[in-house]
Amino acid sequence: MSKLEKLLKNYKKGKSISCITAYDASISKFLDSKNISIILIGDSLGQVIKGNKTTHNVTLQEIIYHSKCAMSGINKSLLMVDLPKNTYNTKRQALYNSQKVLDETHADILKLEVSNNIGIIEYLIGKDIPVCAHLGLLPQTVKNKLGFRKYGKNPSEAASIMNKAASLDYMGVKMILLECVENKLSKKITSLTNCPVIGIGSGPNLDGQVAVIYDLLGISFNKISSFTKDNTKYFDKIIKDFIKRK
């Protein structure tokens, strides 16, 4: 039984899913030892590793490099890998790059942002590519700060997200990730879909939660989420104790 099959089997039994990003062997080994369900190689590395303001300049080779690094530390956890911006604009490009990432990193599932490209997602599923569909806030398409908000608050936007989730579930995506989706809507999507629904900033009523490791540690290069900002005190103490050593 593959790791993905095992995760989906456990989901059917009611087990919740945890997903945390990692970009290197040490962090992935630590998360794996703590029984984190999914280790995500996110294109968030553009912000937290490279120090950019967005994820837009992350390359496929960078994703592959960090995925290989992280895979070195993984034993039990499932490895999920982002396809970065402009690497799945056409069916042919999406399939080539998906197969390249799967072959070179031995990832278990790929995550793709879904806007107006459902046809591409359906094509990949037809080619047996395991897909996690990312809905709501789509960092790869956000052009300014106004894009960073809760999605699905107005009826038309909520209906669009709901319809996409239902369509993707019917097509056979292995998982759906909701980012910054209105809490009631994310709860509704979770209750109506057959596949697991995990989320970040989308409320507590999902099958699992997602976090960026540096946000959890309180040391992200960019803005820290409000629920993790106080964690810096633990690292402050470690650094201060180190400085005092003679």
C-alpha positions in Angstrom: 0.0 0.0 0.0 1.4 3.4 -1.0 1.7 6.3 1.5 -1.2 8.1 -0.3 -3.4 5.0 -0.2 -2.7 4.7 3.5 -3.5 8.3 4.2 -6.8 8.1 2.3 -7.7 4.9 4.1 -7.0 6.5 7.5 -9.0 9.6 6.4 -12.0 7.3 5.7 -11.6 6.0 9.3 -11.8 9.6 10.6 -8.2 10.3 11.3 -7.3 14.0 10.9 -4.5 15.2 8.6 -1.6 17.4 9.5 0.5 19.2 6.9 3.6 21.3 7.5 6.1 22.7 5.0 9.7 21.7 5.0 12.5 22.7 2.6 15.5 20.6 3.9 16.4 17.2 5.3 16.7 18.3 9.0 13.3 19.8 9.3 11.6 17.0 7.3 13.3 14.4 9.5 12.0 16.2 12.6 8.5 16.5 11.2 8.5 12.9 10.1 9.5 11.8 13.6 6.5 13.6 15.0 4.1 11.7 12.7 3.1 14.7 10.6 0.8 13.3 7.9 2.1 15.4 5.0 5.3 17.3 4.4 4.7 20.0 1.8 7.4 21.4 -0.4 5.6 24.7 -1.0 6.5 27.4 -3.4 6.3 29.5 -0.2 10.1 28.9 -0.3 10.2 31.9 -2.5 9.3 34.0 0.5 10.7 32.2 3.5 13.9 30.8 1.9 14.7 33.2 -0.9 13.3 36.3 0.8 11.0 37.4 -2.1 7.7 39.2 -1.6 5.8 36.6 -3.6 6.0 33.0 -4.8 6.0 34.1 -8.4 9.8 33.6 -9.1 10.2 30.1 -7.8 11.5 27.8 -10.5 10.8 24.1 -11.1 14.4 23.3 -10.5 14.3 25.0 -7.1 11.2 23.0 -6.1 12.9 19.8 -7.2 16.1 20.7 -5.4 14.3 21.4 -2.1 12.1 18.3 -2.5 15.1 16.1 -2.9 16.6 17.6 0.2 13.5 17.1 2.2 12.9 13.6 0.9 16.3 12.6 2.5 14.7 13.0 5.9 11.4 11.4 5.2 10.5 7.9 6.2 6.7 7.7 7.1 5.2 11.1 6.0 3.7 11.7 2.6 5.6 14.1 0.4 3.5 16.7 -1.4 5.1 19.1 -3.8 3.9 22.4 -5.4 4.1 23.0 -9.1 5.3 26.6 -9.3 3.8 29.4 -11.3 3.9 29.0 -15.1 4.9 25.3 -15.1 1.4 24.0 -15.9 -0.1 26.5 -18.3 -0.9 23.9 -20.9 -1.8 20.2 -20.8 1.4 19.2 -22.4 3.6 21.4 -20.2 1.7 20.3 -17.0 2.1 16.6 -17.8 5.8 16.9 -18.6 6.6 18.9 -15.5 4.4 16.7 -13.3 6.1 13.5 -14.4 9.5 15.2 -14.1 8.8 16.2 -10.5 7.4 12.8 -9.6 10.3 11.0 -11.2 13.1 13.1 -9.7 11.7 13.7 -6.2 9.6 10.5 -5.6 6.8 12.7 -4.4 3.5 11.1 -3.5 1.2 13.9 -4.7 1.4 17.3 -6.5 -0.4 20.4 -5.5 -1.7 22.8 -8.2 -3.6 26.1 -7.8 -6.9 26.0 -9.6 -8.3 29.1 -11.3 -9.5 28.7 -14.9 -7.5 25.6 -15.5 -9.8 22.8 -14.4 -9.4 21.2 -17.8 -5.7 20.8 -17.2 -6.3 19.2 -13.8 -8.8 16.8 -15.3 -6.2 15.9 -18.0 -3.5 15.2 -15.4 -5.9 13.0 -13.4 -6.6 11.1 -16.6 -2.9 10.5 -16.9 -2.8 9.1 -13.3 -1.1 12.1 -11.8 -2.1 12.3 -8.1 -3.4 15.9 -7.6 -4.2 18.1 -4.6 -6.3 21.0 -5.9 -5.6 24.4 -4.2 -8.7 26.8 -4.0 -9.4 30.1 -2.5 -6.4 32.4 -2.1 -4.1 31.6 -4.9 -0.6 33.1 -4.2 0.6 32.4 -7.7 -2.0 34.7 -9.2 -2.2 37.4 -6.5 -1.0 40.7 -7.9 -1.2 43.0 -4.9 -2.1 43.2 -1.2 -5.8 43.3 -2.0 -5.6 39.7 -3.1 -4.7 38.6 0.5 -8.2 38.3 2.0 -10.9 35.8 2.9 -12.5 34.2 -0.2 -16.2 33.1 -0.5 -17.8 35.9 1.6 -20.1 37.0 -1.2 -22.7 34.5 -2.7 -21.3 34.5 -6.3 -17.7 33.9 -5.2 -18.8 31.2 -2.7 -20.8 29.5 -5.4 -17.8 29.5 -7.7 -15.5 28.0 -5.1 -18.1 25.4 -4.1 -18.8 24.4 -7.7 -15.1 24.0 -8.4 -14.6 21.9 -5.3 -17.5 19.7 -6.3 -16.2 19.3 -9.9 -12.7 18.5 -8.8 -13.9 16.0 -6.3 -16.0 14.3 -9.0 -13.0 14.3 -11.4 -10.9 12.4 -8.8 -8.5 14.8 -7.1 -6.9 13.0 -4.2 -7.2 16.1 -1.9 -8.4 19.7 -1.8 -6.6 22.5 -0.1 -8.5 25.6 0.9 -6.6 28.8 1.6 -8.3 31.7 3.3 -11.7 30.5 2.5 -14.7 31.7 4.6 -15.2 29.3 7.5 -18.8 28.3 6.8 -18.0 27.7 3.2 -15.0 25.6 4.0 -17.1 23.5 6.4 -19.7 23.0 3.7 -17.1 21.9 1.2 -15.6 19.5 3.7 -19.0 17.9 4.4 -20.0 17.5 0.8 -16.8 16.1 -0.8 -15.5 12.6 -0.8 -11.8 13.5 -0.8 -10.0 15.0 2.2 -10.2 18.8 2.6 -7.3 20.5 4.3 -6.9 24.2 4.8 -4.9 27.2 5.9 -6.7 30.2 7.4 -10.0 28.5 6.5 -11.4 27.7 9.9 -11.3 24.6 12.1 -14.0 22.4 10.5 -11.8 20.6 7.9 -10.2 17.3 7.7 -6.8 18.7 8.4 -4.7 21.9 8.8 -1.7 23.3 6.9 1.1 25.5 8.3 4.3 27.0 7.0 7.1 25.7 9.4 8.7 29.1 9.8 5.3 30.6 10.8 4.9 28.0 13.4 8.3 28.7 14.8 7.7 32.4 14.7 10.7 33.2 12.6 9.2 33.7 9.1 11.0 36.2 6.9 7.6 37.8 6.1 4.6 38.6 8.3 3.9 36.1 11.0 0.4 34.7 11.5 -1.2 36.0 14.7 -1.6 32.6 16.2 2.1 31.9 16.0 3.8 35.2 16.6 4.6 34.6 20.3 6.7 31.5 19.5 9.8 33.7 19.0 10.3 33.8 22.8 11.5 30.2 22.8 14.2 31.0 20.2 15.1 34.2 21.9 16.0 32.2 25.0 18.0 29.7 23.1 20.0 32.4 21.3 20.5 34.4 24.6 21.7 31.2 26.4 24.1 30.5 23.6 25.6 34.0 23.7 26.1 33.8 27.4 28.2 30.6 27.1 31.9 30.9 27.6 
